[in-house]
């Protein structure tokens, strides 16, 4: 992506993450996911996580500027990105957990670590995903700060990501939302996404077919 604005509405601009926006986006991540493993790993991980998407040519990292400051962010990548990001951020996660040993008492964190290890060694396949038109874009993470909520920031970021997917020739978008995250699920439904799973798993997968 280039450095031009992707979308503008009132006092909200959707732009690529670069430079000083990275630190601001990391702050939003820490606030939005303070009760999740990715937030509890701290600033070092948050910055590295978002930078991974901002620096690669095949991935997307967007910031929502609300009154000139980052009020939300979204990162995404083509389907199959998991092995690369788990490998590239392995040592960042390792160091971050060393200084936060209590995080290992979280069952959710242990489950995530085991899942990532399975992906890294190739024992966890993408075949469990329902069939979608390919290529498929994955919406990996989206967060909105408290001060920016209620202004349509999330929907605008999803629409910008959708437009970027079309520009890159993607045919579908997929995302996972924790089942108890009612606000997140409402956001994707408002954005036109369809729930792909009705079971009792920890997450609900949402998809959007790009036409």
Secondary structure, 3 states (H helix, E strand, C coil): CCCCCCEEECCEEEEECCCCHHHHHHHHHHHHCCCCHHHHCCHHHHHHHHHHHHHCCCEEEEEEEECCEEEEEEEEEECCCHHHHHHHCHHHHHHHHHCCHHHHHCHHHHHHHHHHHHHHCCCCCHHHCCCCCCCEEEEEEEEECHHHCCCCHHHHHHHHHHHHHHHCCCCEEEEEEECCCHHHHHHHHHCCCEECCCCCCCEEEEEEECC
